[in-house]
């Protein structure tokens, strides 16, 4: 563990690779272990990866549920860059991490060089929702008649394509093991949910100054790909990239295509 004071909380982080800094922001209830090696090994020769656990996850501080908001998450990111002596960085955030990235770019515009928003939405009433059944899968918690592994199997439908599930059982089992080796406590999960449900960036997107890419899996059931198109339409000069044969965890299903797109965009 390498922990640093980021202002309001202490965050656990690691640095990997060399080149311009790339801050990678993970999503709802997940620590940085979710990135997996195929993506990281492809990016590390091109960037100094700044990998960290959001508040509430991994080995970072886990404050009470009322201490979570997108503003707080964005300030944590700025505080982490401060602590590491980095004036600015490229930013890549996925899902809730993409929401944090949007808020970081609007709240701390001088800290963001280029902005990649993965499988995310603007939140609020203008976002395109998932099917209710898919969204409710995310709210399943151990102790509701299901153990953690059964919940993970059910939730896979929201994260990856059916074809990927059928062909990559060993990888998904490994993912389950590493994310549950240090599970996010329930109060922090609720805090993350509160932050997501209170987020609405629709009206602030046109003011984002950083060059932006909205990237997602074309078959995302959890945050439909139309949300990335909407984000790209709202940010001046931004473009959307929909990766075929991929869903919400597009960087796990298509790590090489994801890395190539990010290398091209950030470079």
DRENTOR-376497 format. One line per 2 residues: their letters; for each residue x, y, z of C-alpha. Coordinates in Angstrom, 2 decimals. Example, Ala and Ser with C-alpha at 12.3 -4.5 7.8 and 13.67 -1.06 7.14 Angstrom:
! residues 2
AS) 12.30:-4.50:7.80; 13.67:-1.06:7.14
***
This chain:
! residues 267
XX) 0.00:0.00:0.00; 1.09:3.55:-0.80
XX) -1.21:6.06:0.85; -1.18:9.83:0.48
XX) -3.23:12.68:1.91; -5.42:14.04:-0.89
XX) -7.12:16.69:1.24; -10.32:15.43:2.80
XX) -9.29:11.76:2.62; -6.22:9.58:2.36
XX) -6.06:7.61:-0.89; -4.15:4.47:-1.76
XX) -2.41:4.72:-5.12; 0.36:3.38:-7.33
XX) 2.35:4.74:-10.25; 3.26:2.61:-13.23
XX) 4.95:3.24:-16.56; 6.60:6.33:-18.00
XX) 5.49:9.29:-20.06; 2.85:11.96:-19.54
XX) 0.65:11.25:-16.51; -2.66:9.46:-17.08
XX) -5.07:9.53:-14.15; -7.35:6.47:-14.30
XX) -10.60:6.74:-12.32; -12.54:3.53:-11.65
XX) -16.26:3.27:-11.16; -19.03:2.33:-8.77
XX) -17.88:0.29:-5.75; -14.69:-0.91:-7.49
XX) -11.07:-0.37:-6.53; -8.24:-0.06:-9.04
XX) -7.87:-3.86:-9.29; -10.66:-3.78:-11.89
XX) -8.37:-2.41:-14.62; -6.66:-5.79:-15.19
XX) -3.27:-6.43:-16.73; -3.98:-6.51:-20.51
XX) -5.03:-2.85:-20.53; -2.36:-1.67:-18.08
XX) 0.53:-3.40:-19.84; -0.56:-1.85:-23.15
XX) -0.76:1.68:-21.70; 2.29:1.68:-19.42
XX) 4.91:2.12:-22.18; 3.19:5.34:-23.24
XX) 2.05:6.99:-19.98; 2.80:7.21:-16.30
XX) -0.37:5.59:-15.02; -1.80:7.08:-11.83
XX) -3.91:4.25:-10.41; -5.83:4.75:-7.17
XX) -8.73:3.55:-5.06; -11.65:5.98:-4.85
XX) -12.79:6.93:-1.37; -14.72:4.03:0.09
XX) -12.87:1.35:-1.89; -9.72:-0.72:-1.63
XX) -7.25:0.63:0.92; -8.37:4.26:0.73
XX) -10.33:5.94:3.50; -13.94:4.79:3.88
XX) -15.87:7.77:5.30; -19.57:7.56:6.26
XX) -22.24:7.42:3.56; -23.06:11.13:3.74
XX) -19.51:12.07:2.70; -19.80:10.99:-0.95
XX) -20.59:13.25:-3.92; -19.18:13.83:-7.39
XX) -17.72:17.12:-6.17; -15.93:15.27:-3.36
XX) -14.63:12.59:-5.74; -13.39:15.27:-8.17
XX) -11.67:17.16:-5.35; -10.02:13.90:-4.27
XX) -8.55:13.56:-7.78; -7.24:17.12:-7.75
XX) -5.84:16.54:-4.26; -4.10:13.37:-5.40
XX) -2.43:15.22:-8.28; -1.35:17.92:-5.82
XX) 0.14:15.34:-3.47; 2.06:13.74:-6.34
XX) 3.37:17.10:-7.58; 1.49:16.89:-10.87
XX) 0.07:20.14:-12.24; -2.18:18.28:-14.70
XX) -2.78:14.91:-16.31; -4.68:13.16:-19.03
XX) -7.80:11.64:-17.47; -9.65:8.40:-18.22
XX) -12.67:7.47:-16.11; -15.20:4.68:-16.58
XX) -18.84:4.45:-15.46; -19.07:6.42:-12.20
XX) -15.41:7.21:-12.82; -16.52:8.87:-16.06
XX) -18.90:11.01:-14.04; -16.05:11.94:-11.71
XX) -13.92:12.78:-14.76; -16.62:15.09:-16.11
XX) -16.87:16.89:-12.78; -13.07:17.11:-12.49
XX) -12.91:18.74:-15.94; -15.58:21.30:-15.06
XX) -14.55:21.91:-11.42; -10.76:21.83:-11.93
XX) -10.31:22.55:-15.66; -6.61:23.39:-15.37
XX) -5.84:19.88:-14.09; -7.16:18.03:-17.18
XX) -5.10:17.89:-20.37; -7.30:15.57:-22.41
XX) -10.42:13.78:-21.19; -11.62:10.25:-22.01
XX) -15.07:9.44:-20.59; -15.80:5.72:-20.62
XX) -19.23:4.01:-20.51; -20.71:6.94:-18.62
XX) -23.59:9.42:-18.78; -24.45:12.99:-17.89
XX) -26.84:11.76:-15.20; -30.10:13.48:-14.36
XX) -33.29:13.41:-16.39; -31.53:13.80:-19.76
XX) -29.52:10.57:-19.42; -30.72:7.51:-21.33
XX) -31.59:4.90:-18.68; -30.93:1.20:-18.63
XX) -33.75:-1.28:-18.48; -35.05:-1.25:-14.91
XX) -34.18:-4.93:-14.51; -30.53:-4.25:-15.40
XX) -30.24:-1.25:-13.06; -31.75:-3.26:-10.20
XX) -29.09:-5.93:-10.61; -26.56:-3.41:-9.31
XX) -28.52:-2.97:-6.10; -28.28:-6.63:-5.12
XX) -26.34:-7.01:-1.89; -25.12:-10.07:0.03
XX) -27.52:-10.96:2.80; -30.65:-10.61:0.69
XX) -30.93:-14.36:0.23; -27.91:-14.46:-2.09
XX) -24.21:-14.87:-1.41; -21.59:-12.66:-3.06
XX) -20.72:-15.14:-5.81; -24.34:-15.69:-6.88
XX) -24.81:-11.92:-7.02; -21.66:-11.58:-9.14
XX) -22.95:-14.18:-11.60; -26.25:-12.32:-11.94
XX) -24.58:-8.95:-12.34; -22.32:-10.14:-15.15
XX) -25.25:-9.66:-17.51; -25.03:-5.92:-16.85
XX) -21.29:-5.73:-17.42; -20.25:-7.94:-20.35
XX) -21.77:-9.44:-23.46; -23.29:-12.91:-23.41
XX) -20.64:-14.13:-25.86; -17.83:-12.90:-23.60
XX) -19.41:-14.58:-20.57; -19.59:-17.88:-22.42
XX) -15.99:-17.74:-23.65; -14.20:-16.25:-20.64
XX) -15.44:-18.02:-17.52; -11.96:-18.30:-15.98
XX) -11.23:-14.57:-16.45; -14.56:-13.54:-14.91
XX) -14.02:-15.89:-11.97; -10.61:-14.26:-11.47
XX) -12.20:-10.82:-11.60; -14.70:-11.86:-8.94
XX) -11.90:-13.11:-6.69; -9.79:-9.96:-6.86
XX) -12.62:-7.44:-6.45; -14.00:-9.38:-3.48
XX) -10.65:-9.93:-1.77; -11.20:-6.51:-0.19
XX) -14.90:-5.72:-0.77; -16.31:-2.22:-0.54
XX) -18.35:-1.88:2.69; -22.09:-1.44:2.34
XX) -22.11:2.11:3.72; -19.61:3.15:1.03
XX) -21.65:1.39:-1.67; -24.63:3.47:-0.53
XX) -22.47:6.58:-0.61; -21.46:5.82:-4.20
XX) -25.11:5.31:-5.15; -26.03:8.62:-3.52
XX) -23.33:10.38:-5.55; -24.53:8.80:-8.80
XX) -28.16:9.63:-8.17; -27.29:13.25:-7.31
XX) -25.17:13.78:-10.44; -26.28:15.87:-13.43
XX) -23.64:17.33:-15.75; -25.84:18.03:-18.78
XX) -25.72:21.80:-18.48; -22.03:22.00:-17.58
XX) -20.73:19.84:-20.44; -20.60:22.68:-23.02
XX) -18.16:24.57:-20.76; -15.60:21.73:-20.64
XX) -12.43:23.01:-22.29; -10.37:19.84:-22.55
XX) -10.39:17.84:-25.79; -12.73:14.94:-25.07
XX) -13.46:11.39:-26.20; -16.57:9.47:-25.11
XX) -15.76:5.77:-25.46; -17.95:2.79:-24.64
XX) -19.04:-0.67:-25.68; -21.68:-0.63:-28.38
XX) -23.65:-3.32:-26.50; -23.61:-1.67:-23.05
XX) -26.84:-2.62:-21.24; -26.09:-0.73:-18.04
XX) -25.31:2.73:-19.43; -26.57:2.54:-23.03
XX) -24.11:3.72:-25.67; -26.43:6.57:-26.66
XX) -25.25:8.29:-23.48; -21.73:8.53:-24.89
XX) -23.09:10.02:-28.09; -25.01:12.58:-26.04
XX) -21.90:13.52:-24.04; -19.88:13.94:-27.24
XX) -22.59:16.17:-28.70; -22.59:18.36:-25.59
XX) -18.80:18.89:-25.25; -17.41:21.18:-27.97
XX) -15.19:19.28:-30.39; -15.67:15.92:-28.66
XX) -16.25:12.67:-30.48; -17.83:9.35:-29.54
XX) -16.27:5.94:-30.12; -18.42:2.81:-29.77
XX) -16.42:-0.42:-29.63; -18.19:-3.38:-31.26
XX) -18.66:-6.69:-29.45; -18.24:-5.02:-26.06
XX) -20.52:-3.93:-23.25; -20.03:-1.94:-20.02
XX) -16.64:-3.47:-19.16; -15.35:-2.68:-22.64
XX) -11.72:-2.33:-21.47; -11.85:-5.93:-20.21
XX) -13.59:-7.31:-23.30; -11.54:-5.27:-25.80
XX) -8.31:-4.25:-24.00; -6.19:-3.85:-27.13
XX) -8.79:-1.76:-28.97; -9.31:0.34:-25.83
XX) -5.58:0.91:-25.38; -5.09:1.78:-29.06
XX) -7.92:4.31:-28.93; -6.57:5.93:-25.75
XX) -2.98:6.02:-27.01; -4.08:7.68:-30.23
XX) -6.32:10.19:-28.44; -3.93:11.17:-25.65
X) -0.87:11.23:-27.91
***
